[in-house]
Amino acid sequence: MKVGLIRCMQTEDMCPATTCFKVMDTKKLAFRDVEEEIEVIGVNTCGGCPGKKAVTRAAEMVKRGADTIVLASCITRGNPIGFACPHAEQMKAAIERKVGESIKMIDYTH
Ligand code: SF4
């Protein structure tokens, strides 16, 4: 699995994505059923509210080899401060439309 990870720009200054990398490394939680090797192609933020840049950034990671776009839990679950992104569903839908059905999407990490 080649992962392109998108994270919340608001969370960037408080979280170094340690747990996101750890769950990929140990194949836990969102990655518990993955049997193949997990390679991180890139990490980028949504670009700031309302997250429109996530769409082209995800597409760029696909261009660079990602076969799976992962929305970090800061977006969909509000980790670590319990404040989920109000644009998460719209962002996910727009990314899905842009990258197409051949690209897998995972909407949380932990
Ligand atoms: S759009 Fe959502 S994910 Fe992006 S910075 Fe704003 S709250 Fe965070």
Backbone and ligand atoms as CSV (ligand in chain L), in Angstrom:
chain,resi,resn,atom,element,x,y,z
A,1,MET,N,N,0.847,-1.190,0.000
A,1,MET,CA,C,0.000,0.000,0.000
A,1,MET,C,C,0.883,1.242,0.000
A,2,LYS,N,N,0.590,2.143,-0.916
A,2,LYS,CA,C,1.366,3.385,-0.978
A,2,LYS,C,C,0.449,4.536,-0.567
A,3,VAL,N,N,0.782,5.127,0.566
A,3,VAL,CA,C,-0.128,6.066,1.225
A,3,VAL,C,C,0.240,7.522,0.949
A,4,GLY,N,N,-0.780,8.300,0.612
A,4,GLY,CA,C,-0.672,9.753,0.621
A,4,GLY,C,C,-1.515,10.245,1.786
A,5,LEU,N,N,-0.875,10.849,2.768
A,5,LEU,CA,C,-1.574,11.244,3.995
A,5,LEU,C,C,-1.910,12.735,3.961
A,6,ILE,N,N,-3.186,13.027,4.181
A,6,ILE,CA,C,-3.633,14.426,4.262
A,6,ILE,C,C,-4.024,14.717,5.707
A,7,ARG,N,N,-3.529,15.806,6.238
A,7,ARG,CA,C,-3.818,16.165,7.622
A,7,ARG,C,C,-4.385,17.578,7.720
A,8,CYS,N,N,-4.916,17.887,8.887
A,8,CYS,CA,C,-5.512,19.204,9.144
A,8,CYS,C,C,-4.418,20.250,9.360
A,9,MET,N,N,-4.494,21.345,8.648
A,9,MET,CA,C,-3.463,22.371,8.824
A,9,MET,C,C,-3.560,23.054,10.197
A,10,GLN,N,N,-4.767,23.106,10.739
A,10,GLN,CA,C,-4.949,23.724,12.062
A,10,GLN,C,C,-4.239,22.922,13.151
A,11,THR,N,N,-4.084,21.634,12.929
A,11,THR,CA,C,-3.514,20.753,13.948
A,11,THR,C,C,-1.992,20.666,13.838
A,12,GLU,N,N,-1.500,21.154,12.713
A,12,GLU,CA,C,-0.082,20.984,12.393
A,12,GLU,C,C,0.857,21.532,13.470
A,13,ASP,N,N,0.466,22.643,14.094
A,13,ASP,CA,C,1.401,23.255,15.054
A,13,ASP,C,C,1.396,22.572,16.424
A,14,MET,N,N,0.485,21.619,16.636
A,14,MET,CA,C,0.481,20.933,17.934
A,14,MET,C,C,0.767,19.438,17.817
A,15,CYS,N,N,0.741,18.914,16.582
A,15,CYS,CA,C,0.863,17.462,16.436
A,15,CYS,C,C,1.864,17.105,15.344
A,16,PRO,N,N,2.892,16.331,15.690
A,16,PRO,CA,C,3.877,15.916,14.690
A,16,PRO,C,C,3.498,14.620,13.962
A,17,ALA,N,N,2.233,14.200,14.076
A,17,ALA,CA,C,1.716,13.014,13.364
A,17,ALA,C,C,2.318,11.701,13.849
A,18,THR,N,N,2.844,11.720,15.056
A,18,THR,CA,C,3.501,10.528,15.602
A,18,THR,C,C,2.600,9.299,15.562
A,19,THR,N,N,1.362,9.451,16.036
A,19,THR,CA,C,0.472,8.287,16.115
A,19,THR,C,C,0.048,7.826,14.723
A,20,CYS,N,N,-0.147,8.748,13.806
A,20,CYS,CA,C,-0.474,8.358,12.422
A,20,CYS,C,C,0.620,7.445,11.855
A,21,PHE,N,N,1.869,7.828,12.046
A,21,PHE,CA,C,2.975,7.002,11.538
A,21,PHE,C,C,3.078,5.687,12.297
A,22,LYS,N,N,2.824,5.744,13.599
A,22,LYS,CA,C,2.936,4.542,14.414
A,22,LYS,C,C,1.895,3.491,14.001
A,23,VAL,N,N,0.660,3.916,13.768
A,23,VAL,CA,C,-0.364,2.923,13.404
A,23,VAL,C,C,-0.105,2.339,12.008
A,24,MET,N,N,0.535,3.105,11.158
A,24,MET,CA,C,0.912,2.551,9.849
A,24,MET,C,C,2.058,1.558,10.028
A,25,ASP,N,N,3.006,1.930,10.861
A,25,ASP,CA,C,4.176,1.092,11.085
A,25,ASP,C,C,3.810,-0.235,11.743
A,26,THR,N,N,2.877,-0.177,12.680
A,26,THR,CA,C,2.509,-1.382,13.446
A,26,THR,C,C,1.247,-2.051,12.896
A,27,LYS,N,N,0.678,-1.478,11.843
A,27,LYS,CA,C,-0.552,-2.002,11.232
A,27,LYS,C,C,-1.672,-2.193,12.255
A,28,LYS,N,N,-1.964,-1.112,12.905
A,28,LYS,CA,C,-3.047,-1.116,13.894
A,28,LYS,C,C,-4.166,-0.199,13.422
A,29,LEU,N,N,-5.307,-0.312,14.079
A,29,LEU,CA,C,-6.474,0.549,13.876
A,29,LEU,C,C,-6.864,0.643,12.392
A,30,ALA,N,N,-6.749,1.770,11.761
A,30,ALA,CA,C,-7.213,1.875,10.372
A,30,ALA,C,C,-6.436,0.951,9.430
A,31,PHE,N,N,-5.280,0.478,9.860
A,31,PHE,CA,C,-4.408,-0.332,8.997
A,31,PHE,C,C,-4.316,-1.793,9.437
A,32,ARG,N,N,-5.242,-2.180,10.315
A,32,ARG,CA,C,-5.149,-3.520,10.925
A,32,ARG,C,C,-5.323,-4.652,9.916
A,33,ASP,N,N,-6.027,-4.409,8.815
A,33,ASP,CA,C,-6.253,-5.486,7.843
A,33,ASP,C,C,-5.278,-5.458,6.665
A,34,VAL,N,N,-4.335,-4.556,6.713
A,34,VAL,CA,C,-3.384,-4.433,5.603
A,34,VAL,C,C,-2.286,-5.476,5.750
A,35,GLU,N,N,-2.139,-6.303,4.744
A,35,GLU,CA,C,-1.106,-7.345,4.828
A,35,GLU,C,C,0.181,-6.943,4.119
A,36,GLU,N,N,0.023,-6.117,3.073
A,36,GLU,CA,C,1.203,-5.729,2.307
A,36,GLU,C,C,2.019,-4.660,3.065
A,37,GLU,N,N,3.179,-4.393,2.561
A,37,GLU,CA,C,4.027,-3.348,3.145
A,37,GLU,C,C,3.361,-1.978,2.951
A,38,ILE,N,N,3.489,-1.116,3.945
A,38,ILE,CA,C,2.925,0.232,3.832
A,38,ILE,C,C,4.065,1.224,3.620
A,39,GLU,N,N,3.976,1.926,2.517
A,39,GLU,CA,C,4.981,2.952,2.214
A,39,GLU,C,C,4.279,4.311,2.167
A,40,VAL,N,N,4.844,5.295,2.839
A,40,VAL,CA,C,4.256,6.631,2.813
A,40,VAL,C,C,4.882,7.413,1.652
A,41,ILE,N,N,4.042,7.739,0.683
A,41,ILE,CA,C,4.509,8.477,-0.491
A,41,ILE,C,C,4.712,9.955,-0.159
A,42,GLY,N,N,3.837,10.474,0.706
A,42,GLY,CA,C,3.949,11.879,1.074
A,42,GLY,C,C,2.927,12.247,2.128
A,43,VAL,N,N,3.191,13.391,2.766
A,43,VAL,CA,C,2.274,13.932,3.769
A,43,VAL,C,C,2.063,15.394,3.426
A,44,ASN,N,N,0.808,15.807,3.444
A,44,ASN,CA,C,0.539,17.211,3.189
A,44,ASN,C,C,-0.688,17.613,4.000
A,45,THR,N,N,-0.875,18.905,4.170
A,45,THR,CA,C,-2.064,19.364,4.887
A,45,THR,C,C,-3.178,19.673,3.890
A,46,CYS,N,N,-4.335,19.974,4.440
A,46,CYS,CA,C,-5.481,20.351,3.601
A,46,CYS,C,C,-5.287,21.738,3.012
A,47,GLY,N,N,-4.282,22.457,3.497
A,47,GLY,CA,C,-4.020,23.804,2.992
A,47,GLY,C,C,-4.723,24.890,3.791
A,48,GLY,N,N,-5.459,24.495,4.805
A,48,GLY,CA,C,-6.193,25.476,5.628
A,48,GLY,C,C,-7.658,25.528,5.235
A,49,CYS,N,N,-8.471,26.003,6.160
A,49,CYS,CA,C,-9.926,26.040,5.946
A,49,CYS,C,C,-10.276,26.856,4.698
A,50,PRO,N,N,-11.193,26.346,3.889
A,50,PRO,CA,C,-12.042,25.176,4.114
A,50,PRO,C,C,-11.518,23.869,3.516
A,51,GLY,N,N,-10.236,23.779,3.247
A,51,GLY,CA,C,-9.660,22.492,2.867
A,51,GLY,C,C,-9.645,22.186,1.383
A,52,LYS,N,N,-9.894,23.194,0.560
A,52,LYS,CA,C,-9.968,22.937,-0.892
A,52,LYS,C,C,-8.663,22.394,-1.475
A,53,LYS,N,N,-7.537,22.833,-0.902
A,53,LYS,CA,C,-6.251,22.390,-1.472
A,53,LYS,C,C,-6.008,20.900,-1.275
A,54,ALA,N,N,-6.768,20.291,-0.361
A,54,ALA,CA,C,-6.603,18.845,-0.140
A,54,ALA,C,C,-6.865,18.069,-1.429
A,55,VAL,N,N,-7.722,18.588,-2.264
A,55,VAL,CA,C,-8.121,17.878,-3.490
A,55,VAL,C,C,-6.939,17.781,-4.457
A,56,THR,N,N,-6.326,18.897,-4.756
A,56,THR,CA,C,-5.198,18.867,-5.691
A,56,THR,C,C,-3.951,18.251,-5.044
A,57,ARG,N,N,-3.841,18.404,-3.738
A,57,ARG,CA,C,-2.692,17.796,-3.055
A,57,ARG,C,C,-2.796,16.276,-3.052
A,58,ALA,N,N,-4.011,15.776,-2.873
A,58,ALA,CA,C,-4.214,14.321,-2.943
A,58,ALA,C,C,-3.914,13.840,-4.365
A,59,ALA,N,N,-4.377,14.574,-5.356
A,59,ALA,CA,C,-4.131,14.186,-6.755
A,59,ALA,C,C,-2.632,14.170,-7.056
A,60,GLU,N,N,-1.909,15.115,-6.484
A,60,GLU,CA,C,-0.464,15.161,-6.709
A,60,GLU,C,C,0.217,13.936,-6.088
A,61,MET,N,N,-0.273,13.514,-4.936
A,61,MET,CA,C,0.328,12.333,-4.307
A,61,MET,C,C,0.013,11.078,-5.113
A,62,VAL,N,N,-1.161,11.036,-5.726
A,62,VAL,CA,C,-1.488,9.909,-6.611
A,62,VAL,C,C,-0.530,9.919,-7.812
A,63,LYS,N,N,-0.300,11.098,-8.341
A,63,LYS,CA,C,0.631,11.223,-9.469
A,63,LYS,C,C,2.026,10.720,-9.084
A,64,ARG,N,N,2.357,10.885,-7.816
A,64,ARG,CA,C,3.677,10.458,-7.328
A,64,ARG,C,C,3.678,9.038,-6.777
A,65,GLY,N,N,2.608,8.323,-7.026
A,65,GLY,CA,C,2.632,6.893,-6.711
A,65,GLY,C,C,1.667,6.406,-5.652
A,66,ALA,N,N,0.950,7.292,-4.983
A,66,ALA,CA,C,0.029,6.834,-3.933
A,66,ALA,C,C,-1.125,6.039,-4.565
A,67,ASP,N,N,-1.452,4.905,-3.947
A,67,ASP,CA,C,-2.637,4.159,-4.380
A,67,ASP,C,C,-3.744,4.259,-3.332
A,68,THR,N,N,-3.426,4.937,-2.225
A,68,THR,CA,C,-4.400,5.099,-1.138
A,68,THR,C,C,-4.257,6.508,-0.564
A,69,ILE,N,N,-5.368,7.216,-0.479
A,69,ILE,CA,C,-5.350,8.520,0.191
A,69,ILE,C,C,-5.962,8.337,1.571
A,70,VAL,N,N,-5.221,8.783,2.574
A,70,VAL,CA,C,-5.674,8.638,3.957
A,70,VAL,C,C,-5.931,10.022,4.549
A,71,LEU,N,N,-7.122,10.223,5.068
A,71,LEU,CA,C,-7.407,11.445,5.825
A,71,LEU,C,C,-7.067,11.159,7.281
A,72,ALA,N,N,-6.162,11.929,7.837
A,72,ALA,CA,C,-5.731,11.697,9.216
A,72,ALA,C,C,-6.885,11.939,10.187
A,73,SER,N,N,-6.761,11.360,11.360
A,73,SER,CA,C,-7.832,11.467,12.356
A,73,SER,C,C,-8.055,12.889,12.856
A,74,CYS,N,N,-7.088,13.757,12.685
A,74,CYS,CA,C,-7.317,15.166,13.055
A,74,CYS,C,C,-8.445,15.755,12.213
A,75,ILE,N,N,-8.616,15.263,10.993
A,75,ILE,CA,C,-9.674,15.770,10.121
A,75,ILE,C,C,-11.022,15.171,10.508
A,76,THR,N,N,-11.102,13.852,10.518
A,76,THR,CA,C,-12.418,13.223,10.656
A,76,THR,C,C,-12.816,12.945,12.106
A,77,ARG,N,N,-11.850,12.881,13.004
A,77,ARG,CA,C,-12.191,12.588,14.404
A,77,ARG,C,C,-11.805,13.711,15.360
A,78,GLY,N,N,-11.107,14.685,14.840
A,78,GLY,CA,C,-10.748,15.826,15.685
A,78,GLY,C,C,-9.614,15.587,16.658
A,79,ASN,N,N,-8.885,14.481,16.476
A,79,ASN,CA,C,-7.735,14.233,17.361
A,79,ASN,C,C,-6.670,15.314,17.130
A,80,PRO,N,N,-5.932,15.786,18.109
A,80,PRO,CA,C,-5.991,15.326,19.505
A,80,PRO,C,C,-6.848,16.209,20.409
A,81,ILE,N,N,-7.561,17.172,19.876
A,81,ILE,CA,C,-8.272,18.093,20.783
A,81,ILE,C,C,-9.789,17.934,20.729
A,82,GLY,N,N,-10.255,16.902,20.022
A,82,GLY,CA,C,-11.691,16.663,19.989
A,82,GLY,C,C,-12.465,17.685,19.182
A,83,PHE,N,N,-11.867,18.147,18.077
A,83,PHE,CA,C,-12.529,19.159,17.234
A,83,PHE,C,C,-12.382,18.716,15.788
A,84,ALA,N,N,-13.358,17.959,15.333
A,84,ALA,CA,C,-13.294,17.434,13.960
A,84,ALA,C,C,-13.508,18.548,12.942
A,85,CYS,N,N,-13.038,18.309,11.745
A,85,CYS,CA,C,-13.179,19.293,10.666
A,85,CYS,C,C,-14.637,19.366,10.199
A,86,PRO,N,N,-15.213,20.569,10.153
A,86,PRO,CA,C,-16.590,20.691,9.683
A,86,PRO,C,C,-16.723,20.454,8.175
A,87,HIS,N,N,-15.594,20.393,7.487
A,87,HIS,CA,C,-15.612,20.206,6.033
A,87,HIS,C,C,-15.190,18.794,5.616
A,88,ALA,N,N,-15.044,17.908,6.578
A,88,ALA,CA,C,-14.451,16.598,6.296
A,88,ALA,C,C,-15.203,15.815,5.219
A,89,GLU,N,N,-16.510,15.751,5.321
A,89,GLU,CA,C,-17.273,14.948,4.362
A,89,GLU,C,C,-17.169,15.521,2.952
A,90,GLN,N,N,-17.265,16.837,2.868
A,90,GLN,CA,C,-17.166,17.501,1.566
A,90,GLN,C,C,-15.767,17.316,0.973
A,91,MET,N,N,-14.775,17.412,1.842
A,91,MET,CA,C,-13.389,17.241,1.400
A,91,MET,C,C,-13.171,15.818,0.874
A,92,LYS,N,N,-13.668,14.853,1.611
A,92,LYS,CA,C,-13.509,13.454,1.209
A,92,LYS,C,C,-14.193,13.195,-0.137
A,93,ALA,N,N,-15.414,13.700,-0.275
A,93,ALA,CA,C,-16.167,13.489,-1.519
A,93,ALA,C,C,-15.461,14.140,-2.706
A,94,ALA,N,N,-14.925,15.330,-2.491
A,94,ALA,CA,C,-14.240,16.034,-3.589
A,94,ALA,C,C,-12.952,15.304,-3.973
A,95,ILE,N,N,-12.238,14.773,-2.990
A,95,ILE,CA,C,-11.018,14.006,-3.286
A,95,ILE,C,C,-11.384,12.743,-4.066
A,96,GLU,N,N,-12.445,12.069,-3.634
A,96,GLU,CA,C,-12.869,10.841,-4.329
A,96,GLU,C,C,-13.210,11.123,-5.785
A,97,ARG,N,N,-13.906,12.219,-6.007
A,97,ARG,CA,C,-14.260,12.579,-7.396
A,97,ARG,C,C,-13.008,12.854,-8.215
A,98,LYS,N,N,-12.051,13.533,-7.596
A,98,LYS,CA,C,-10.841,13.939,-8.328
A,98,LYS,C,C,-9.919,12.755,-8.644
A,99,VAL,N,N,-9.704,11.887,-7.672
A,99,VAL,CA,C,-8.710,10.822,-7.883
A,99,VAL,C,C,-9.296,9.569,-8.529
A,100,GLY,N,N,-10.609,9.417,-8.462
A,100,GLY,CA,C,-11.251,8.283,-9.122
A,100,GLY,C,C,-11.341,7.043,-8.246
A,101,GLU,N,N,-12.137,6.098,-8.744
A,101,GLU,CA,C,-12.465,4.915,-7.942
A,101,GLU,C,C,-11.302,3.937,-7.772
A,102,SER,N,N,-10.286,4.053,-8.623
A,102,SER,CA,C,-9.178,3.105,-8.512
A,102,SER,C,C,-8.306,3.408,-7.285
A,103,ILE,N,N,-8.485,4.583,-6.717
A,103,ILE,CA,C,-7.692,4.961,-5.544
A,103,ILE,C,C,-8.520,4.714,-4.284
A,104,LYS,N,N,-7.931,3.944,-3.380
A,104,LYS,CA,C,-8.622,3.630,-2.123
A,104,LYS,C,C,-8.578,4.852,-1.199
A,105,MET,N,N,-9.644,5.028,-0.450
A,105,MET,CA,C,-9.635,6.122,0.546
A,105,MET,C,C,-9.885,5.551,1.930
A,106,ILE,N,N,-9.087,5.993,2.881
A,106,ILE,CA,C,-9.286,5.613,4.279
A,106,ILE,C,C,-9.537,6.926,5.032
A,107,ASP,N,N,-10.623,6.974,5.825
A,107,ASP,CA,C,-10.983,8.297,6.371
A,107,ASP,C,C,-10.616,8.507,7.841
A,108,TYR,N,N,-9.699,7.715,8.337
A,108,TYR,CA,C,-9.134,8.001,9.654
A,108,TYR,C,C,-7.814,7.241,9.775
A,109,THR,N,N,-7.076,7.527,10.819
A,109,THR,CA,C,-5.850,6.763,11.050
A,109,THR,C,C,-5.916,6.029,12.396
A,110,HIS,N,N,-6.378,6.746,13.428
A,110,HIS,CA,C,-6.423,6.135,14.767
A,110,HIS,C,C,-7.544,6.709,15.590
L,1,SF4,S1,S,-10.466,22.630,6.531
L,1,SF4,FE1,FE,-10.694,21.167,8.187
L,1,SF4,S2,S,-8.869,19.902,8.034
L,1,SF4,FE2,FE,-8.425,21.804,6.952
L,1,SF4,S3,S,-7.535,23.264,8.453
L,1,SF4,FE3,FE,-9.742,23.610,8.426
L,1,SF4,S4,S,-10.508,22.314,10.119
L,1,SF4,FE4,FE,-8.469,21.539,9.551
